[in-house]
Amino acid sequence: MRRLPPVLLEDGCSRELLSLIRTILAACKEISFRVGQGELSGVLGSTLDENIQGETQKKLDVLSNQLLKDILLESGTVKAIASEEEDYTVAGNSDAKFIVAFDPLDGSSNTDINSLVGTIFSIMEAPEGSDAADESIFMQPGHKQVAAGYVLYGPSTMLALTTGKGTRMFTLDKTQGSFLLTEDFATIPADTNEFAINASNQRHWQPAMQNYINDLLAGDTGPRAKNFNMRWIAAMVGDVHRVLSRGGLFTYPTDTKDPKKPNKLRLLYEANPMAMLVEQAGGIASTGSERIMDIQPDAIHQRVAVILGSKNEVETCLGYHK
């Protein structure tokens, strides 16, 4: 099996970008160890604080954020970072080329039940001559990403990564500390009979999504004339990994549960990197009305609706939204 650096260099990845990716992965390997220790590490459970999203922080959220923040800023490879756990962007090396947005521990509530969690990251180039302390340098659409990925902390620690030359899967060899290529190019099947959605919010969905899910649930007795299975891990990183591995549709649609927050997932460090991974594997990623990676951000914690996965199934879902 091949190690990550030569694979990316053969793709034309610059050594500067490779160095940044390896820096991120160094922090992720430490997070993987802490997650794997579980209760033995003493970092399960919640803190007494809330993040900028108004969500109760888990101890591992705080630890993971600090690990990524420290290693990235100390490396000198980033101009600035944006994190789910930080109120504002944080300036780094003013001469660095790249900026990084990340969700340090997606699905962190799953740590207390020993279920899937992961780190999601997005890498873009900073505008030339820009100020590292200027938050607006992150206001770039997702198609400007030069790399995106996630590290999934499960029975094995896996990396899904794209630099725009397809989506590859790597597995952490814990005996050597290296990520080894285990799937050269992930390809999402165009058709599927699996979908993932938080069904407890059904009464709050818009009519288009209500109608679409109702038709799926009707199975072979309904207009789709086939049976579907619902899957829900309650961590975007886990649900998207299943889509990349065997196909499916994942959605967190707009709803009316909280009128002030009609959308759940954050654009810069959740929706955009996942959209890039999915599109590079042959899938589609949309809000229901537009391509996710075409959205012009207006805030670092901006939220959007997400519908992504198998091409034909996503297109069918989008047909309900017209």
N, C-alpha and C positions, 0 to 999 in steps of 0.2 A: 504494500500500500504506500502511496505517495504522501509526503508531508505537504502542508499548506504552502510554504514559501515558494518552492519551485513550480507548483501548479499555477499560482497567481502570476509569477514572473513570466511564465510561458504565455499567459493571456495578455501580456503587455502592461500589467499593473506596475506602476512606478515603485521604486524602492522606498520613496517617501510615504506613499500610501500604504505599502506593505508594512512599513515600520509602525504606522499608526494602528493598523488592524491588529498587529501582534501585541501592541500595547494594550488595546482593549481586551484582547483574549487573555493577557496575563492577569488582569483584574478578574475576568470571568472564571478563570481556573481557581482563583482564591474563593470566589463566591460559591463555586461548585463544591469546594471542600466544606465550606461552612454550612451550606444547605444539606450536604450529605451527612454531616454530623448530627443534624436534627437537634433533639433535646439536649444532647451531650454538649453542644456548643453554647448553650445558655442564651440563645438569641431568638427563640420562638416567642410568640405572643406579641401584644401590641404595646406601643408607647402611650404616653398621655397626650401626645401631640397630634395635630392634623397637618397635612401638607397643603399646598396652595390650592389643590382641588377640593379641599374640604373633606378629605378622606382620612380616617384614622390610620396613622402610620404604624406599620409593623416594624419590629426591631430589625429584621433582616432587610427591610426597605432602606432604613437609615444606614445600616452597615454597608449594603451593596452600593448605595449612592456615594458614600464616602470613599469606598475603595476605588470606584471608577473615577470619581472627581480627582482624588489625590494623584493617582497614577497618570492620568491624562495631563493634568496641569504640570506635574513634575517632569514629564517626559519632554516638554517643549515642542511636541508635535501638533498641538492644537492652538488655534487663535482664540477660540471660545467654546464653551459647552453650554448646552441647555438640557435640563433634566426634569422629569416629572416631579421630583422631590425638591426642586429649587424654585423659589418664587421668581427669580430673574435669571438671566444668562450670567455666566461667570467668565470674565476675561482670562485669557492665558497668555501665550507668547505672541506679541504683536507682529512678529515677523513670520509666524507660521502660516501655512497655506490652507489648512483645513479647519472646518468647524464640525462638531459632533453633537447630535441630539440623541438622548437615550432614555429608555424606561429601565431603571436599574434592576427591578425585580417585578416583572409582570405576573399577575395572579398570586401576589404574595399571601393572600388569605389562605391559599392552598398549602402553605408550609405547615400549618398547624394540623393538617390531616394527611401529611406526607404525600401530597399529590403534585402534579406538574407545575413548575414555575420556570421563568426564563428571563434573560436580558435581551432587550431589543435595541438596536442602534442604527443610526442614519449618519452618513458622512457626506458633506458637501464642501465645495471650495468657497472660501471667503471671497467676496468681491475685492478686486485689486485696490489697494490703497485705503481699505476700510479700517475703521476704529474697532479694536477688539472689544471695547466696552459698549459698542452700539448694538442694541438688540435687533435692529432692523437687518443685520447681516444674515439672520436666519429666515427672513421673509422671502424665501425662494420656493417655487413649486417643486414638487417631488421629482419631476423629470430632470432636475438639476443634480440629483444625487449621483455621486461617483461610486458609492458602495453602500450596501445595506445588508443587515443580517440579524440573526438572533442566536443566542446560545440557550439550548433547552436543558434544564437540569432534571433528568428523569433517571430511569434505571441505568442508562448511559448518558454521558454529557455530549450533546451533539451541537454542531454549528451548521446553520444554513447561511450561505453567503453568496452574494452576487456583486460583481464589479462591472456589470453590464454585459457580460459574456456568458449568460446562462446562470442558473442557480445550482450550486453544488452543495453536497452534504459531507461534512467531516465528523469524525467521532474522536473524542479525546482518549488517547491511550494513556491511562493514568500511571502506567509503569514507567513511561518515558516523559510524560508531560507534553506530548505533541498531539496536534490535531491531524489525523490521517484521513485522506480522501476515501470515503466509503460509497458515495454515489456521484458519478461524474457529472451528469446533468439530470436534474429532477424534471420530470414531465408530468403535468397534471392531466389526467384523462379528461376529455371534453365532456363526457357524460358521467352521471353519477346517480346514486339513489340514497345519498346521505346528505343531511343538512344539520347545521348547528345554529341554535338560536336560544336565547333565554326566554322560554315559553311562559314564564311567570308574568312577563310584561305584555302578554298578548292583548289584553283589554286596552292598552295604551298606544298600540301601534296605529299607524295611518291605514286607511282602507286598503290601499294597494298591497301592503304587506300582509294585512289580515286575510285578504282574498288569496294571495299566493300560498301562504302557509296552510290555510284551510283546504286548498286543493291538494297539497302534498299529503296532508293527514287523511284525506279521503281515499288515498291509495288506489288500488285497482278498480274500486267502485266509483271513482271520481273522474274528472275530465283528463287527468294525466294518465290514467289507465295503467299505473304501476305503483308498487308499494315503495315507500321511503322509510328510512330509519333516521331517527334524530339522535345526535351525539352532542354533548355539552360538557366541556371540561372546566368552564368558568375561569379560563386563562387564555387570552387570545393567542399567546405563543404556542400553547398546546393544541388548540383547535386548528390553527393555521398549519402547524406541523403535520397534522393528520391530512389536511387538504393537499399539502405538497407531497406526502407519502403515498396517498392512494386516491386522491380526488375528493370532491365534496363541495358544499357551499357553506360558507361562514358568513353570518350577518349580525351586526348590532345596529338595527335600524333606528331612525328617528322615532321618538315616542313623546307622549304628553304626560308622562309620570311626574316630571318636574319641569314646568313651563320655562324655567330659567335655564335649564340644561336639557334641551331636546335631544342632544346627541351625547354619546358616552365616550367614544374613543378619541384620543388626541391625534391630530394630524401629523405633526412634525416627527414624533418619536414612536408612534404606533402605526397609524394608517399608511403613511408614506413608505416606510421601509418594508412593511408587509406587502404593500401594493407592488413595489419593485420586485420583490422576491417572487410573487405570484405571476406577474406579467412575464418575467424572465423564464418562468417554467411553463408558459403557454396558457395561463389563465387570464381572468379579467378581474379588475378591482374598480368598483364604482361606488358612488354615494347613493345611487338610485336615479340621479339626474345628470351626473357628470363624472368623468374619469378622475379618480382621486389624485393622481399625480399631475393633473393640470390645474389644481386649485392654487390660487395665489393666497398664501397665508397672511393673516392680519394680526396674529398674536401667537406667542410661543406655546401657549396652552390651549390653542383653538381646538374645538371638538368637531367631529364630522360623523355622519352616518357611514357605515361600511357594509358593502355587499361584495364578496370576493370568492373566487374559486374556479371550479370547472366551467370552461367557456360556454358551452351550450346551456347549462343550467343557470348561470348568471344572466345570460341573454334572455332566457325564458322569464326569470324573475323581473328583469328590467322591463320586459314587455307589459307587465302588470302596472308599471309606474308611468306609462305613457298616457 
